[in-house]
C-alpha cells in the first residue's frame, strides 16, 4: 500500500440502501471519512455516524430539486486527480480539493420506474446524471480510486480496507470494469426506452444489455463457454421462473424450455394445453379437457422424441399429471403454477428440473430479437403476430367443416414454433405429425407423415394418425407436391400463408384432391 492508494475518504450516495449502514460503520471504524448526499446522508446519521455533506465539501448548495449536487470540481477533482502527478497535486492544493479514494454509488431506479408504468415525466426524473458521471470518473482513475456499484462487493472491499487500509490494484481494476458495464447497461435501458417513446424501431445506434444470472457449465456443445443473462423484461418465462428442484439448467435446457413456453403461450391459457419440445422443436402439442388428456395426446404424436424432452403447461401442474410425466425421462417441466402433490411426486426425481413461471407470457407482446452474424448482428421485432378465424380466406371449392377449421388454427399456431421449413399435421386439437428444419417443404411434409405412421404403430392405431387430419405450413407451398404429399397421408384440409406465384396451381391441385384450404396472409419462418 502507498499513501496515494490508502482509503482516507469515501463518498457514498446510493438509491439501494440495503447493507449500506453496516458497510459505512465498518468504513468509519477503519478510519475512513464519510461524505454523502440527501437520503443516504440521513440514513447514516440516523445510525449514529458522522457524515460530511457534499454541499459542505463543495461550498455550494444542492439545488434544482437535487439535480445539481455532485457535479463540482471539488468532487470530480477528488475522483480524477492523479496522485503521483505533481501538476495534479498542485491544482488540488490551489483549489482546495481533497482526494476521494472510494466511491460507493448505485443509480436512480430508472428501469424499475419504467417497469411500474410511470409516466414520461417521472421516468425522465429517474435518469441519473451525477451518479454515472462520478462512476465513470472513479473508474477511469482506478489506479487510485475504488468504485463500488454493487452491494455484492461490499464485503470484499471492506475486508481489504480493514486488512491493509487500501484496495488491491487488481480489485480496483475489476471494480472499474464492473462500473463501466453498469453505466453501459443503464444507458442502454434509457436509450431503448427513449426509442420506444418516439416510435423509432431501429435507432442509428442500438445497445442491448443484460445482467449475469449464471455462468453455465458449457454452451451448445461441451467445448463452448456460455452464460445466462437477464434483461429485466417482466414477461413471464424462463428468465423469471423459480426453479423448485433439479440440476442447474444448461444452455440447451434454457433454450429449449424457452421454446416450449413460447409455444404454450401461443395456445393461450383458456383450454388445458401441453407442449413437448426436443431441440427447440415441438415433437408434440395438444389441447384437451384436462392437462392429463392433453399430455397423453401430445406424447402420442412422437413418443420416441419425447424421451429427454421439455414439457410445458399452460395451467397449474397437478399430481395427476405429474404421475404421468415421471414415467417418461424428462429434462425440464415448466408451468405457471405447481401444486403440492406435483412437487412431492417430482421430488422423487432429483435430476428433473421443475420451473414455476408464475404466469403465462402474452403471445402478442412486442420485443426485439438479436441474431449475431460475422461483423455485426441482425435485429428484428419478435414474431408477435397471432392468427384468428377472421384472418383466414378459404380459397378452395370445399369449405372446411367446424372441426377442420379449429384444427387448422391450432396447427398454424404450432407451426409458428417449428423450425423452417415447417409442416404440422393436427387432428382433434393435437399434433399427429411434425416435420421441421428441412431444406425442402416436400421433405418436411413426408417426414411429418412418416412420424405419424411410426406414432400410430407405437400406440397400436389401426390407421395412420394423419387420416382425417389438417396440415399447416409456415410458408406457402411453392409447388403442389408438398400439398399432394399431405393429401396422400390422409389430410383433408390445409392452412398456409399463400402468396406464391403458383398459388393458382396449388389451389387447383387442392380442389382436384378434394381438400379444403385457407390462406392466412401471414408467414412464420423460424430459422
Protein Blocks (a to p, Z undefined) as FASTA:
>chain_A
ZZklpcfbdcdddfblghklmmmmmmmmnopacddehjlmmmmmmnopacddfklmnopa
ceehhlamklcfklmmmmmpcfkbmklmmmmmmnopacdfbdcdddddfklmmmnopafk
lmmmmpcfklmmmmmmmmmmmmmpccdfbfklmmmmmmmmmmnopacfklmmmmmmmmmm
mmmmmmmmmmmmmmmmnopabafbdcdddddfbdcfbdfbfkbccddddehiabgcjklp
ccfbdcdddfklmmmmmmmmmmmmmnopmbgcddddeehiafbdcddfbfklmmmmmmmm
ommlmgopacddfbdcdfklmmmmmmpccfbdcdfbdcfklmmmmmmmmmlccddehiac
dfkbgcddddddehiacdddddfbccdfklpccfbfbdcdfklmmmmmmmmmmmmmgccd
dddddeehiafbdcehiabfklmmmmmmmmmmmmmmmnopabdfkgopacddfbdcfbfk
lmmmmmmnopabdcdebhiaklmmmmmmmmmnopacddehiacddZZ
